[in-house]
Amino acid sequence: MLDARNTAQEIAQGLPEMAVFGIGAVEQHSIHLPLGTDWLGVSDLTERVARELDAFLAPALPFSMSECHGPMAGTVWIKPETLAAVVRDTVLSLYAQGFRKVLIVNGHGGNFVLEAETRRLNLNYPALMVLMPPFFAPRPGDPRIWDKGVGIHASESETAHQLYINREHVKDERIDYQPPVGREFLDYAFIGFISEWGVWGYPSYGTAEKGEKAMAHRVARIVEWTKETFAKVEALRAAGEEA
């Protein structure tokens, strides 16, 4: 795996076929998790994925669409159109160097603009293939990991992941809270108005062991999906060119 710790010459001489980068967030994560939970998590995840795929790892973007956490201290957000433009410029800068496959890993659930931008890049640049895998949280049929589900924010799953990769920055005091409204209310109100402590789920159930198991599961699923999907896209494009 090559990354930002390598020199330009080293990357040019061993240019991989694929580049990988993640998109995180800097936003409140209740009283027990660091502001950079999403960014730290996706940085670790993409490093593991890039190593398995022998890809070039670009540093994860730290800021994205976190406006629903806006009034709470430390949160930084950018507009949807700004995120789309940054992702587009990042992908095209990789494309200009010779990368023809780019894997974008989204580490923040509110980044709804990414799917449209991925589609636009693929339509406008036929020689480029850009993929964005699903979150790949454990589903029916997958190994059971969570007791209280993935949750929405600062919950069991996020707490478990941070305990696994970043234990020294996880506080011991945790507040469990499940708001009496659906996730769609984040379109109508700031999360601080829905949950006083900015939590949505059951962080007290999170453990490092669960985080380790979930990380291994997610890395394996993303790597498998990426290989299969790039191969399918290549086959579909080849068939279209021959038609």
C-alpha positions in Angstrom: 0.0 0.0 0.0 1.2 3.5 -0.9 0.0 6.6 0.9 0.9 10.2 1.8 4.0 9.0 3.7 5.6 7.9 0.5 7.4 10.2 -2.0 5.9 11.3 -5.3 8.6 9.3 -7.1 7.7 6.1 -5.1 4.1 6.5 -6.1 4.9 7.2 -9.7 7.2 4.2 -10.0 4.7 1.8 -8.4 1.4 3.5 -9.4 -1.4 1.2 -8.3 -4.5 0.7 -10.4 -6.8 1.9 -7.7 -7.0 4.9 -5.3 -9.0 4.9 -2.1 -10.1 7.8 0.1 -12.7 8.3 2.9 -15.0 11.0 3.9 -15.4 11.7 7.6 -16.9 14.4 9.7 -16.0 16.6 12.7 -19.0 16.9 14.9 -20.3 16.4 18.4 -20.5 12.8 19.5 -22.2 13.2 22.9 -20.2 13.4 26.1 -18.1 10.3 25.6 -16.7 10.3 22.0 -14.3 12.7 20.3 -15.4 15.2 17.7 -13.4 13.4 15.1 -15.2 10.0 15.6 -16.3 9.7 11.9 -13.0 11.0 10.5 -10.9 8.8 12.8 -13.0 5.8 12.0 -13.0 6.2 8.2 -9.3 6.9 8.2 -8.6 3.6 10.0 -11.1 1.8 7.8 -9.7 3.0 4.5 -6.2 2.2 5.5 -7.2 -1.4 6.2 -9.2 -1.6 2.9 -6.4 0.0 0.8 -3.9 -2.4 2.3 -6.1 -5.4 1.3 -6.6 -4.0 -2.2 -3.0 -2.9 -2.6 -4.3 0.6 -3.5 -3.0 4.1 -3.1 -4.5 5.6 0.1 -5.3 9.3 0.0 -6.0 11.0 3.3 -9.6 11.0 4.4 -11.5 14.3 4.1 -12.3 15.6 7.6 -15.3 17.8 7.0 -18.7 17.0 5.4 -22.4 17.6 5.9 -22.8 18.0 9.7 -25.1 21.0 9.8 -27.8 19.1 11.8 -25.3 19.2 14.7 -24.5 22.9 14.2 -25.3 24.5 17.5 -23.2 22.1 19.5 -19.6 23.0 20.2 -16.8 21.9 18.0 -18.9 20.8 15.0 -17.6 21.9 11.6 -19.7 21.5 8.4 -19.6 22.4 4.7 -22.5 22.8 2.3 -23.7 19.9 0.1 -22.5 21.7 -3.1 -19.1 22.3 -1.5 -18.7 18.6 -0.5 -19.7 17.5 -4.0 -17.1 19.9 -5.5 -14.3 18.8 -3.2 -15.0 15.1 -3.9 -15.2 15.8 -7.7 -11.9 17.7 -7.6 -10.2 15.0 -5.5 -11.3 12.2 -7.9 -10.3 14.2 -11.0 -6.9 15.0 -9.5 -6.3 11.2 -9.0 -7.6 10.6 -12.5 -5.1 13.1 -14.0 -2.3 11.1 -12.5 -3.4 7.9 -14.1 -5.7 6.3 -11.6 -8.7 4.8 -13.4 -10.4 3.2 -10.4 -11.3 5.3 -7.4 -13.1 3.9 -4.3 -14.8 6.5 -2.1 -15.7 5.3 1.4 -18.3 7.4 3.2 -17.8 7.5 6.9 -20.7 9.9 7.7 -24.4 9.0 7.4 -25.6 12.5 6.4 -23.7 12.8 3.1 -26.6 12.3 0.8 -24.9 14.2 -2.0 -22.2 11.6 -2.6 -24.3 9.1 -4.5 -25.3 11.8 -7.1 -21.7 13.0 -7.5 -20.4 9.4 -7.9 -23.0 8.9 -10.7 -22.1 12.2 -12.4 -18.4 11.3 -12.4 -19.0 7.9 -14.0 -21.3 9.4 -16.6 -19.0 12.3 -17.6 -15.7 10.4 -17.6 -16.1 7.0 -19.4 -12.5 6.0 -18.8 -12.9 6.4 -15.0 -14.7 4.1 -12.6 -15.8 5.5 -9.3 -17.4 3.3 -6.7 -18.9 4.0 -3.2 -19.7 0.9 -1.2 -22.6 0.5 1.2 -22.0 1.0 4.9 -22.0 -2.8 5.3 -23.3 -2.8 8.9 -24.1 -6.4 9.9 -27.4 -7.6 8.4 -29.6 -10.7 8.8 -27.4 -13.6 8.0 -24.2 -11.8 9.0 -22.5 -12.6 12.3 -24.4 -11.1 15.3 -22.5 -8.3 16.8 -24.8 -5.6 18.3 -27.2 -6.0 21.2 -29.0 -2.7 20.5 -28.4 -2.3 16.8 -26.1 0.0 14.9 -27.9 3.1 16.2 -27.9 6.6 14.6 -25.4 8.7 16.5 -22.7 8.1 19.2 -24.4 4.8 19.7 -23.4 1.2 20.5 -21.6 0.7 17.1 -19.7 4.0 17.0 -18.7 3.6 20.6 -17.5 0.1 20.0 -15.4 1.2 17.0 -13.7 4.0 18.9 -13.0 1.7 21.9 -11.2 -0.6 19.4 -9.2 1.9 17.5 -9.0 4.9 19.8 -9.6 3.8 23.5 -7.6 6.6 25.1 -10.1 9.2 23.8 -13.3 7.5 24.8 -14.8 8.7 28.1 -16.3 6.3 30.6 -19.5 8.2 31.3 -22.1 7.4 28.7 -25.8 8.3 28.2 -28.2 6.0 26.6 -31.1 7.7 24.8 -33.5 6.7 22.1 -35.6 9.7 20.9 -39.4 9.1 20.5 -39.2 10.3 16.8 -37.8 8.9 13.6 -34.5 9.7 11.9 -36.3 11.9 9.4 -36.7 14.5 12.2 -33.1 15.5 11.6 -34.4 17.2 8.4 -36.6 19.3 10.6 -34.6 20.1 13.8 -31.0 20.1 15.1 -30.1 17.0 16.9 -29.6 18.9 20.1 -33.3 19.7 20.1 -34.1 16.0 19.8 -31.5 14.6 22.2 -30.1 17.0 24.8 -26.8 15.2 25.0 -26.5 14.6 21.2 -26.8 10.8 21.5 -29.2 8.6 19.6 -28.8 5.0 20.7 -27.2 2.9 23.4 -23.5 3.6 23.8 -23.2 1.8 27.1 -23.4 -1.5 25.2 -20.4 -0.7 23.1 -17.2 -2.7 23.7 -13.8 -2.9 22.1 -14.4 -6.6 21.3 -17.5 -5.7 19.3 -15.6 -3.0 17.5 -12.9 -5.4 16.5 -15.4 -7.9 15.2 -17.4 -5.3 13.3 -14.3 -3.8 11.8 -13.1 -7.2 10.5 -16.5 -7.8 9.1 -16.8 -4.5 7.4 -13.3 -4.6 5.8 -13.9 -8.1 4.4 -17.3 -7.1 3.0 -16.0 -3.8 1.4 -13.0 -5.6 -0.2 -15.1 -8.4 -1.6 -17.8 -6.0 -2.9 -15.1 -3.7 -4.5 -13.5 -6.5 -6.4 -16.8 -7.9 -7.6 -18.3 -4.6 -8.5 -15.3 -3.2 -10.4 -15.3 -6.5 -12.4 -19.0 -6.2 -13.1 -18.7 -2.6 -14.2 -15.8 -3.4 -16.5 -17.8 -6.2 -18.1 -20.9 -4.1 -18.6 -18.9 -1.3 -20.2 -17.0 -3.7 -22.5 -20.4 -5.2 -23.6 -21.7 -1.8 -24.2 -18.8 -0.9 -26.4 -19.2 -4.0 -28.5 -22.9 -3.6 -29.0 
